[in-house]
Amino acid sequence: METKQSIRREVFARRKMADETEITAKSDLIFQKLIQLPEFLKAEYFFAYMDFKKEVMTAKMIEKAFALGKKVAVPKVEGENMIFYEICDFSRLESGYFGIPEPEGCKECTAQSGFLLVPGVAFDTQRHRIGYGKGFYDRYLAAHPEFFKAAVAFEFQLFDEVPYEKTDILPDLLITENRLIRG
């Protein structure tokens, strides 16, 4: 099995080679699957990441959540922790950790349940996840077990098997442009 570092390098190269049209089209297919999920539709809170460097695009998902009257929260890195803050629109976002848009001057979201979108570098079909290596989501998910966790990824981010730890928290669902993989 490949190492986490080699898998990260491979996926970053694949993302770099993907053109914007492909990323947008595949993100739209993922968006269409996500917005039909009962778990998304019934959730009062939608916790989303802000996409960066050709990740699955999240702006349409966030806009749909606003349109459905959901409360939306996005993360901000503060030291070794990631804290979600409520946003009402995109105007309160500023360049933050590694240039990723983060909320500024917003209210911390203290909800203990909702629909949480999980990013990742790579996944396998058992829903194991390789993140970016800092553990922000792993720590947040461990502290918030009541969330419905949906990971989104492009098919080119999937591997037959990725290294994982027994303590890793699996998303309940993995959504790609081609399929839904449930636990």
Stockholm file with secondary structure:
# STOCKHOLM 1.0

chainA/1-183         METKQSIRREVFARRKMADETEITAKSDLIFQKLIQLPEFLKAEYFFAYMDFKKEVMTAKMIEKAFALGKKVAVPKVEGENMIFYEICDFSRLESGYFGIPEPEGCKECTAQSGFLLVPGVAFDTQRHRIGYGKGFYDRYLAAHPEFFKAAVAFEFQLFDEVPYEKTDILPDLLITENRLIRG
#=GR chainA/1-183 SS CCCHHHHHHHHHHHHHHSCHHHHHHHHHHHHHHHTTCHHHHHCSEEECCCCCSSSCCCHHHHHHHHHTTCEEEEEEEETTEEEEEEESSGGGEEECGGGCEEECSCCBCCCSCSEEEECCSEEETTCCEECCSSCHHHHHHHHCTTSEEEEECCGGGEESCCCCCTTCCCCSEEECSSCEEEC
#=GC SS_cons         CCCHHHHHHHHHHHHHHSCHHHHHHHHHHHHHHHTTCHHHHHCSEEECCCCCSSSCCCHHHHHHHHHTTCEEEEEEEETTEEEEEEESSGGGEEECGGGCEEECSCCBCCCSCSEEEECCSEEETTCCEECCSSCHHHHHHHHCTTSEEEEECCGGGEESCCCCCTTCCCCSEEECSSCEEEC
//
